[in-house]
Amino acid sequence: ICNTLLCNYAALSPQLKTTIDKVVTSDKVVLFMKGTRDFPQCGFSNTVVQILKSLNVPFETINILENELLRQGLKEYSSWPTFPQLYIDGDFFGGCDIIVDALKSGELQETLEKAMCS
């Protein structure tokens, strides 16, 4: 049995980092979430899905509940401890609270527009 810090530290292997790099750059907008686009399994994930749908942007979702290794590795990859995690143009954008604030300020729409045009 290892302590939590050690387990989390070891979660992001070089192979997993390479895989995550490929996934976050495979589409312009990628959402790592609990559940799926059609069946979100937490309120925060549902909120972000509804925001993205309302903005009519194409996005891919990855259900982190299906892969514990991915879930732990992503926390280290993004330096963000919770889900959902939104990536735009390969870059980590934020979690639910940041996305809601960015929507209100217009920053989310601006970032998505730039990504769609690049």
Stockholm file with secondary structure:
# STOCKHOLM 1.0

chainA/1-118         ICNTLLCNYAALSPQLKTTIDKVVTSDKVVLFMKGTRDFPQCGFSNTVVQILKSLNVPFETINILENELLRQGLKEYSSWPTFPQLYIDGDFFGGCDIIVDALKSGELQETLEKAMCS
#=GR chainA/1-118 SS CCCHHHHHHTTCCHHHHHHHHHHHHHSSEEEEESBCSSSBSSHHHHHHHHHHHHTTCCCEEEEGGGCHHHHHHHHHHHTCCSSCEEEETTEEEECHHHHHHHHHHTHHHHHHHHHHHC
#=GC SS_cons         CCCHHHHHHTTCCHHHHHHHHHHHHHSSEEEEESBCSSSBSSHHHHHHHHHHHHTTCCCEEEEGGGCHHHHHHHHHHHTCCSSCEEEETTEEEECHHHHHHHHHHTHHHHHHHHHHHC
//
